[in-house]
Amino acid sequence: MSKKSLLSVFLTAILIAVLVLAIDMRFDIVQNASASGDWQMFRSDPAHSGATIGNPALISKQLWAYSPNTSNDSFAPNNFFATGWSDPAVVDGVVYIGWGGYHTKIAGHYILQIEWGGVFAFNAHSGAQLWNLTVGSRCSSPAVVDKVVYFTLENIVFALNATNAEQLWNCTTSGGDASSPAVVDEIVYVGSRDGFVFALNATNGEQLWSYNTGDWTSSPAVANGILYIGSRDRNVYALNATKGDKIWNYWTDDSGGSLSDPAVADGIVYVSASSYKNSTYRWNTFYALNATNGNKLWNYKADDWQFVSPAIANGIVYMSFDDDNFYAMNATNGNKLWNYSTGSGYSSPAVVGGVVYFGSGDSLYALNAATGKKLWNYTGGGAAPVVVDGVVYFGLGNKVYALGEPYSTTPPKISLLSPVSQTYNESSISLVFTVDKPVSWISYSLDGMENVTISGNTTITGLSNDAHNVTVYVKDLFGNIGVSATIVFYVESFPIVLVAVATISLVAGTGAGLLIYLKKYKTRQKTV
């Protein structure tokens, strides 16, 4: 090979390396996500992490919106107004959400407002209503596990068939309003306004145990066989999830004592206590406690109250306070990593695929979870979001919304940039490609062998001197499979001694210099 040819090959390699880097950066948020994950209950899971695996919503296009006022549903009386929605659950392509509102009724000379509420189920892709259950008052956030929907209404816990809303059982607890349920290991856990925590058999609703904290409780979080719950008696409690026995309690020493719903991740319990001295001086203390023994690891104090729950993902806690800032903190020591201000209060956040979402004022925000850089915001969406398969779901005002990538049956298109149909003089070849939409899975097949799963552009190594072929496969957020063209290429590597390594010197205004010295081993000339 001539020196000119060698120079051409080397420059081509540099170009491909730069292209690989650029494309890897383009896919950084999407391709780091793993297989799709549902949002099964309040704050995503029994531990209240506020996070799930899966694909982020990278655009804020409205896919659908549902309003009971305009739906012409037979259940909805005339002059119906929805006044509140729970956090939704999204499981197996269905959105489940509790709701509450009222309708007006004329009675003689009076106009009455009659409370109305229940649970909806929607097709997650189209927004079409699958079923609704009207129970007369606003319901909690539902939990959907093993094709059963669990939710609370006042002091009653319900279990419904997730497909048709048929009631399986209900259980009336002893006291006031029950919290949103957490469901794990065939047990339903709820807190209540009268200070009790209840554990119910998920199959039949039979009470397994109860524990009295003495005052109004939060929604419970469950992790590693331990239930964690906050009480207005100023304590955080840890209970044996099977028996209900107390393991430890931590007194927050904050007057007022209203505690947020706890969250648990990596052996740490996170909870926020709101306190006051008088009507003009209020504050909030955010605690991180050892999940095993309740010892305080660190705390963060902020002015004014805040009742939202945190989200925890990849060693970072995401939390907001009433100082109009949204924070990302090191989950181990509480050090601030970044903050983002919108000038208004915030909802509880959700973290999916390297993106953190939260509502603030009248807008919904999506930020890069590592840096805090804004990716997009949607005006009119200041509610607590849930994100599944690249779509954000939330209820606000009189509507339920879905934002994100439009549902499609069109497979992704793949452009394979490297290798190309040529002969290569090396045994390692860069596999470089682009895809026209976000994807949840990527693989390639070399020489018709079994697919190898990858996270993005990669290098194929150990290629023999022979003809080879490669095909790339991807799956988008809706399960559509895309297949690239199959590229045939050749490898004829030969031994090379690198006498001097190529150097590139880039100095402002000076350009680049490139010097290569290669010595090729002498090979026997083939005669015909």
N, C-alpha and C positions, 0 to 999 in steps of 0.2 A: 504494500500500500504506500502511496506517495505521501510526502510530508503535507502536501495540500489536502489530501484526503483525510489524513490524521487530524489536521487542524479542524476540518469540517465536522468530523465525528465528535471531537472534544467540545466544540462550540454548541453542537446539537445537544450533547449531554448536559451542558450548563443550562441551556434553554429549558430542557425538560425538568431539571431540578427546580428551577425558579417557578415553572408552571405547577409542579407538584405542590410546592409551598403555598402558592397563591390559592390553588383549589382547596387544599386542606384547610386554609383559613376560612374560605367561603363555607365549608361544611362543618365548621367547629361546633356550632350550637346543635345542628341537627344530628350529625353522625355520632356524637357522644351519647345520645339517648339510646337506651336499650329497647327491648321489646315493649309493646304497648301495655299500659297499665290502667285499670279502672279506678274510679274514685268511689269506694264502696259505702262510705258513711261520712258523718260529720268530721271534718278535718282529715279526710281521706282514708284513715285506717284506725284501728283500735288505739294506737299510741298517739294519735292526733299530730302526726308529723307535718301535716299540711303540704306534703310532697308525694309525688308518685313517679315511677319510671314511665317512659313513653316519649311522645313527640310533642314539642311545644307548638303553640299557635304563633306563627311568625308574621301573620297579617291580621288586620282587624276588620275584614269585610263581614258585614252582617249577612248571615246565612238564612236566618229566619227569626221571627219574633211572634210570640203568642200572647193574645190578650183575651181574657174572658168576656170583656165588653163587646168584642166584635166577632166572637167565635160562633155565635148562634148555637151554643151547646144547650142541650135540653135541661142540663142540671142548673144552668145559670139563670136566675130570675132576672126580670127586667130591672134596669137601674142598678146593676151589680158593680161594685168597685173593689178591686183587690188592693189591700193596704199593706200587705207584707208577704214575703216569700222566704222560705228557709234556704239554707245552703243545699244545693241539689246533690244527689248521688247519680253517677253515670256508670252503668254496668251492662255489658253485653249489648251495646248499641241502643240503650234505653235511658232516658233522663227521668229520674223520679224526684219530685219536689213537693214539699209541703207549702200550703198557702193559707191565707186568712183574709177576710174582707167583710163587707156588709152589703146589704141591698135595702132599698127604701120601699116602704109600704104605706099607703094612705089608709088611715083608720079614722073615719069621721072627719073631724077638723084637724087631725094630727098626722104628721109624717113621722113614721117610725123607722129607725135604723136597726135592722136585724143582723146579728153576727152570722157569718158564713165562713166555712173553711173546709179543708180536706187535703187530699193528695192527688197529684196528677202523674201520669206516665206518658212521655212523648217519645216518638221515634227520634233518635239523636241526630240523624242525617236530615230529615225533612221537616221536623217539628210537628208532624201529624200526631194528634192526640190518640193514644192507644186505649186509655181508660182513665176514669177519675172516680174518687170515692169522696162523698160529701159527708162530713161528720159534725158540722155545726160550729166549728171554731178553728182558730189557727193551729196548725200542727207543727211538730218539731221537724228537724232535718231527718230524713229517713236513712236507714241502714239497709243495704241489700246484700244478703249473704245466702248462698245456696238456693237461689231462686225464691227467697222469701223477703218481703219488705217489712221492716220493723220501724215503728214510729210511736210517738206519744202525743196524746191529746189531754191537756190538763193532767189528771193523775192516773190516766189509763194508758197502758202499753198495748199496742195492737200488733198482730202478725197477719200479713196478707200474702196470698199467692201472687208472685210478681208478674205472672202472665195475664191473669184475669181479675185481680183485686178481690178474689174470694177470701173472706175472713177465715183464718185458721184458728185463731184464739185471741182473747183479750184478757188482760189482768189489771184489776184496779189496785193501785198501791194505797198506802195508808194515809198519805198526806196531800200536800198541794201539788202544784205543777211539776211534772217530771221533766228531766232534761232530755236532750237528744241521746239516743242509745248508742252504746258501743257493743259490738257483737264479736266474740272470739271463742273458739273451742266449744261451740254449741251452747254458750251462755250469753244472755242479754243483760247488760249492766246499765242502770239508770240512776242518776241522782235526783233529789226532789227538794221542793221548797221547804218541806218540814224538817230537813236535815238528815233524812235517811238516804242510804245507798242500798239499792236492791239488786240482787242477782237472780235471774229467772231462767228456767229451762227453756232453751230456744225452740224446742219441739212442741211443748204443750203449755208454756207459760207458768208452770208451777214455780213458786218461790223457793229458792235454794237457801238463801240467807239474806239478812239485812244488817246494817250497821248504822247507828245513830251518831252523827257528828255534832248534833246539838243546834245546828243552824243551816240556813239555806246553802245548798251545795252547787257546785259547778257540774258540767258534764264530765263523766269519768274517762280517764285514759288507762289503757291496759297494755302492759308490756312485760314479757318474760315471767308470766304468772303472778304479777303484782298489779293491783289496781291503785291508781293515784287520783285523788280528788281534792279540790279546794273547798273550803267552807267559810261562811261569813263569820265564824267564830275565830278567824285569823289564822287558822291552821291549814297546812297541807298534810293530808293523810296518805299513808301507804298501807294497803290491806292485802292479805292473802286472797288472791282472786278466786280460789277454789272454796275456801272456808269462811272468808270474811274476817279473819282474825287481824287485829292491828299489828303491823310490823314496826312502824315508827310514825311520828308526827313532827312537823316543824312549825313552830309558832313564828309568824312573820313580824310580830311586834309593830304592826301598822294599825293605827286606829281606823275605824271604818271597816276594815277587814274584808272588803269585797274582792274575791280572787277570780282571776280569769280561768278558763278551761286549761288545765295543764297539758303539756306536750312532753313526750319522752323520746330521746334518741341517744344512742351510744352511751348508755349508763348514766344519763343526766336528765333530771326533771326540770322543766322550765315553766314558771308560773309568774303571773303579774298580780301584785296586790295594790289596790287603790285605796288611798287614805286621805284624811282631812283633819284639820284642827278647827277650822271655822268655815263660813261660807265663802271667804275670799282666799283661803290658803289650802290648796289641795295638791297632792303629789302622787306619784306612782313609783313603786319599786319593783323591778324585774329581777327575779331570783333564778339562780341555777343551783340545783341541789343534787347531791350524790344519790342516785336512785336506790342504792342498796341500804344506806344508813341514814339518809336525810341530812347529812352535813352540808352546810352552805359552802359552795365552791366560789361563787362570786355573785355580786348583785350590781344593778345599774339603777340609779335614781333619776327620775325626770319630773319636771313640773307638770301639774294637772293630772287628770284621771285618764285611764285608758283601759278598755275592757276587751280589746281584741286579743286573739290568740296568735302565737308565733308560728312560723314554719321553720323547719330545720332540714338542711340538705347539704351533703358534702362538707361537713364540719363548719357550716355557717348558720347562724340564727338570724332570721329576718323578722323584724318587729317594728311597730310604729308607736309613737307616743303623741300626746296632744301638743307637742311643740312644733307641729306641722312638718316633722321630718320622718322619713322612712329609713330605717337603719339596717345595715348588715354588720353583724358582730362575730368575732371568733367564738365558736361555740364552747371552747375549752376555757378561755380566760376572760371573755367579755370585751376584749379590745375592739374598738370600732374599726371596721375595714373601709366602709364608705357610708354616706348618707345621701338621700335625695329628697328635695323639698318641693312640694306642690302648692304650699300655702293653705292647706286644708287638712282635715282629719282623714284617717285611713281605715280601710277594712282589714280583716285578717287576710294574710297573703297566701298564695299558692305557688309552689315551685315545681316546674316540670322541664326536663331536658335543657338545663342551663339557663332558663328564663324564670324570673319571678314576676308574679302578677298581683296587683292589688287595686282596690277602688279607692278614690280620693275625691271628695266633693262630688262633682257631676261627671267625672271621667274615670275610665279604667286604664291602667298603665301596665306596660310590659317593659321590664328592664333586663339587661344582661346581668345574670345573677352574680357573676364574678366581679364585674367592674362598676355596676350601677348605671351604665350608659343606657339612655332611653332608646328602645327599639320602636315603640309606637304608643299612641294613646287613642282612646275612643271616647268621644264626648257623649255623655248620656249614659255612662255605665259605671257609676261609683258604688258598686256593690261587691260583696265577697265572691270572687270567681272560683270556678272549678274548671280544670283543663284536662281533656282526655282526647287522644288521637288528633292533636292539632287543632282542636276547637275549644273555645272558652264558653262556658255556660254560666248564667247568673240570672236571678230574678230581681227586678227593680220596678218600683211604681206599680203599674198595672200590667206589666209584661214580663215574659221569660224570653231571654235572648240567647242566640248562638252566634259567635263570631269566629272566623278563621278561614281555613282552606275549604272551598266549595266541594261538596261530595261529587265524586267522579268515578266512572267505570273505565276511563281511558288509562291505559298503562303508561308508566313513565317512559320518556325517551332518553336513551343513553348515547352519548357521543364518545367513542373510544379514541383517544388522542395518541396513546402509546401503549403497546408497540404498534408499528405499522408494518405493512407487507414488504419487508426488506431483510437483508442479511445483517446480523449483528456479530461483532467480533468480541463478545463478552458473554459470560454465563449468568449475569444478573441484568434483568430488564425492568424498567419502571413501568408500572401499570397505572395509567393516567386516564381519567374519564370525567365527564360532566353529566349531570342529570337535571332535567327541566323542572323538577318539583321536589319538595321534601320527601324523604324516604325513611322507612323504619328498619330496613335490612338490606345488606349488600353482600354479594359473594361473587366468586369467579370460578370457572372451571378451566383447567389446563389440560389440553390433550384428551378431552372427554372424560377426565377422571372426576371423582367426587368433588362437589362444590366446597370451596374454602370461604368461610365467613370472614369479612373484613369490615373495618370501620370507615374506610375511605381509600384514597389513593395509596398504593403500596409498591413494594419491589418484589418481583418474582426471582428467586435465587436458585442456584444449583442446576441450571439448564444444561443439558447435554448437547453435543454437536449433532444437530439433527433439525428436521422440520418440526415446528410446534404450532399449536393453535390455542387461542384463548377467547372466552366468552364471559361477559359480565352480566350478572342478574341483580335486579333490585326489586323491592316491594314498597309501594307507597303507603300513605297513612290509611288507605281504605282497602288494603289487601291486593291491589292490582299489581301484577308481576310484569316488569319490563325486562327485555332481553336485548343485549347489544348485538351488532353484527359480529360474526366470528372472524377473527383476524388470524391469518396464517403468516408465520415469520420463520426465519432460519437463524441458527446459531452456528458459527464457525470460528470458535475462539482459538487463539494461538498464544504461545508464551511471549511475554513482553517484559523487558527490564526497564524500569522507570529510572532513568539517569538523573533527571531533574524534574521536580514537581512543577506543574503549571502554576503560575502566580498571576493574580489579577490585582493591579494597583489602581484604586479609584480615588483620585484626589480632586477636590472641587475645581472644575474648569480644566482639568488636564487630560481626561479620557482614560484609556486603559491600555496596559501593555501585557502581552501574552507571549511566553516563551516556552516551547516544548522541545525536549530532546528525547527521542525514543530510539532504542536499538532493538531491531528485530533479529531473533535467532535465525541463522541460516537454515533453510529447510531444503530437502532434496527436491529437485525439479522433476515433476512427473513427466514421463515421456510416453508418446503414443506410438 
